[in-house]
Amino acid sequence: MAYEASLKAKWDTQNAFDSVRRETTAQIVKNLLLSTNFSVEKIASLAIVPVDFVLKVKAELKVK
């Protein structure tokens, strides 16, 4: 049981870090989209994310 609790704590911590990383990356992409005229491909390269991620963030900006 202690082992399972330890694994759950590890997974919870990893999920929290992953969530913060995604939010931070999305914010970086938003800033680049709003403050530059860079292409989607250039932004994806700079942020080290797939082009699809940049397109998703760009679509969310248009909705808001």
Biotite code that builds the C-alpha atoms (Angstrom):
import biotite.structure as struc

atoms = struc.array([
    struc.Atom([0.000, 0.000, 0.000], chain_id="A", res_id=1, res_name="MET", atom_name="CA", element="C"),
    struc.Atom([2.837, 2.386, 0.799], chain_id="A", res_id=2, res_name="ALA", atom_name="CA", element="C"),
    struc.Atom([4.330, 1.706, -2.623], chain_id="A", res_id=3, res_name="TYR", atom_name="CA", element="C"),
    struc.Atom([1.025, 2.490, -4.356], chain_id="A", res_id=4, res_name="GLU", atom_name="CA", element="C"),
    struc.Atom([0.663, 5.699, -2.328], chain_id="A", res_id=5, res_name="ALA", atom_name="CA", element="C"),
    struc.Atom([4.203, 6.656, -3.299], chain_id="A", res_id=6, res_name="SER", atom_name="CA", element="C"),
    struc.Atom([3.445, 6.073, -6.991], chain_id="A", res_id=7, res_name="LEU", atom_name="CA", element="C"),
    struc.Atom([0.242, 8.106, -6.766], chain_id="A", res_id=8, res_name="LYS", atom_name="CA", element="C"),
    struc.Atom([2.119, 10.996, -5.146], chain_id="A", res_id=9, res_name="ALA", atom_name="CA", element="C"),
    struc.Atom([4.751, 10.819, -7.879], chain_id="A", res_id=10, res_name="LYS", atom_name="CA", element="C"),
    struc.Atom([2.123, 10.827, -10.631], chain_id="A", res_id=11, res_name="TRP", atom_name="CA", element="C"),
    struc.Atom([0.225, 13.699, -9.013], chain_id="A", res_id=12, res_name="ASP", atom_name="CA", element="C"),
    struc.Atom([3.409, 15.759, -8.805], chain_id="A", res_id=13, res_name="THR", atom_name="CA", element="C"),
    struc.Atom([4.343, 14.939, -12.407], chain_id="A", res_id=14, res_name="GLN", atom_name="CA", element="C"),
    struc.Atom([0.848, 15.905, -13.596], chain_id="A", res_id=15, res_name="ASN", atom_name="CA", element="C"),
    struc.Atom([1.102, 19.231, -11.770], chain_id="A", res_id=16, res_name="ALA", atom_name="CA", element="C"),
    struc.Atom([4.469, 19.987, -13.377], chain_id="A", res_id=17, res_name="PHE", atom_name="CA", element="C"),
    struc.Atom([3.172, 18.985, -16.820], chain_id="A", res_id=18, res_name="ASP", atom_name="CA", element="C"),
    struc.Atom([0.150, 21.251, -16.396], chain_id="A", res_id=19, res_name="SER", atom_name="CA", element="C"),
    struc.Atom([2.294, 24.245, -15.457], chain_id="A", res_id=20, res_name="VAL", atom_name="CA", element="C"),
    struc.Atom([4.625, 23.543, -18.386], chain_id="A", res_id=21, res_name="ARG", atom_name="CA", element="C"),
    struc.Atom([1.693, 23.437, -20.843], chain_id="A", res_id=22, res_name="ARG", atom_name="CA", element="C"),
    struc.Atom([0.223, 26.670, -19.471], chain_id="A", res_id=23, res_name="GLU", atom_name="CA", element="C"),
    struc.Atom([3.582, 28.430, -19.622], chain_id="A", res_id=24, res_name="THR", atom_name="CA", element="C"),
    struc.Atom([4.239, 27.214, -23.148], chain_id="A", res_id=25, res_name="THR", atom_name="CA", element="C"),
    struc.Atom([0.777, 28.323, -24.254], chain_id="A", res_id=26, res_name="ALA", atom_name="CA", element="C"),
    struc.Atom([1.433, 31.772, -22.777], chain_id="A", res_id=27, res_name="GLN", atom_name="CA", element="C"),
    struc.Atom([4.747, 32.025, -24.638], chain_id="A", res_id=28, res_name="ILE", atom_name="CA", element="C"),
    struc.Atom([3.029, 31.070, -27.890], chain_id="A", res_id=29, res_name="VAL", atom_name="CA", element="C"),
    struc.Atom([0.251, 33.622, -27.247], chain_id="A", res_id=30, res_name="LYS", atom_name="CA", element="C"),
    struc.Atom([2.821, 36.344, -26.629], chain_id="A", res_id=31, res_name="ASN", atom_name="CA", element="C"),
    struc.Atom([4.669, 35.493, -29.833], chain_id="A", res_id=32, res_name="LEU", atom_name="CA", element="C"),
    struc.Atom([1.438, 35.426, -31.838], chain_id="A", res_id=33, res_name="LEU", atom_name="CA", element="C"),
    struc.Atom([0.311, 38.786, -30.487], chain_id="A", res_id=34, res_name="LEU", atom_name="CA", element="C"),
    struc.Atom([3.611, 40.646, -30.533], chain_id="A", res_id=35, res_name="SER", atom_name="CA", element="C"),
    struc.Atom([5.328, 39.423, -33.696], chain_id="A", res_id=36, res_name="THR", atom_name="CA", element="C"),
    struc.Atom([4.612, 38.748, -37.326], chain_id="A", res_id=37, res_name="ASN", atom_name="CA", element="C"),
    struc.Atom([6.406, 35.409, -37.170], chain_id="A", res_id=38, res_name="PHE", atom_name="CA", element="C"),
    struc.Atom([4.965, 32.502, -39.104], chain_id="A", res_id=39, res_name="SER", atom_name="CA", element="C"),
    struc.Atom([3.269, 29.672, -37.255], chain_id="A", res_id=40, res_name="VAL", atom_name="CA", element="C"),
    struc.Atom([6.227, 27.472, -38.161], chain_id="A", res_id=41, res_name="GLU", atom_name="CA", element="C"),
    struc.Atom([8.736, 29.965, -36.723], chain_id="A", res_id=42, res_name="LYS", atom_name="CA", element="C"),
    struc.Atom([6.755, 30.277, -33.476], chain_id="A", res_id=43, res_name="ILE", atom_name="CA", element="C"),
    struc.Atom([6.551, 26.499, -33.180], chain_id="A", res_id=44, res_name="ALA", atom_name="CA", element="C"),
    struc.Atom([10.305, 26.305, -33.681], chain_id="A", res_id=45, res_name="SER", atom_name="CA", element="C"),
    struc.Atom([11.032, 29.005, -31.096], chain_id="A", res_id=46, res_name="LEU", atom_name="CA", element="C"),
    struc.Atom([8.655, 27.539, -28.501], chain_id="A", res_id=47, res_name="ALA", atom_name="CA", element="C"),
    struc.Atom([9.742, 23.966, -29.305], chain_id="A", res_id=48, res_name="ILE", atom_name="CA", element="C"),
    struc.Atom([6.165, 22.792, -29.844], chain_id="A", res_id=49, res_name="VAL", atom_name="CA", element="C"),
    struc.Atom([4.317, 21.204, -32.773], chain_id="A", res_id=50, res_name="PRO", atom_name="CA", element="C"),
    struc.Atom([2.722, 23.481, -35.366], chain_id="A", res_id=51, res_name="VAL", atom_name="CA", element="C"),
    struc.Atom([-0.659, 22.010, -34.365], chain_id="A", res_id=52, res_name="ASP", atom_name="CA", element="C"),
    struc.Atom([-0.186, 23.394, -30.840], chain_id="A", res_id=53, res_name="PHE", atom_name="CA", element="C"),
    struc.Atom([0.455, 26.892, -32.203], chain_id="A", res_id=54, res_name="VAL", atom_name="CA", element="C"),
    struc.Atom([-2.601, 26.637, -34.463], chain_id="A", res_id=55, res_name="LEU", atom_name="CA", element="C"),
    struc.Atom([-4.730, 25.568, -31.486], chain_id="A", res_id=56, res_name="LYS", atom_name="CA", element="C"),
    struc.Atom([-3.548, 28.541, -29.405], chain_id="A", res_id=57, res_name="VAL", atom_name="CA", element="C"),
    struc.Atom([-4.116, 30.850, -32.373], chain_id="A", res_id=58, res_name="LYS", atom_name="CA", element="C"),
    struc.Atom([-7.680, 29.562, -32.770], chain_id="A", res_id=59, res_name="ALA", atom_name="CA", element="C"),
    struc.Atom([-8.347, 30.109, -29.057], chain_id="A", res_id=60, res_name="GLU", atom_name="CA", element="C"),
    struc.Atom([-7.155, 33.708, -29.375], chain_id="A", res_id=61, res_name="LEU", atom_name="CA", element="C"),
    struc.Atom([-9.630, 34.335, -32.201], chain_id="A", res_id=62, res_name="LYS", atom_name="CA", element="C"),
    struc.Atom([-12.507, 33.003, -30.086], chain_id="A", res_id=63, res_name="VAL", atom_name="CA", element="C"),
    struc.Atom([-11.773, 35.316, -27.156], chain_id="A", res_id=64, res_name="LYS", atom_name="CA", element="C"),
])
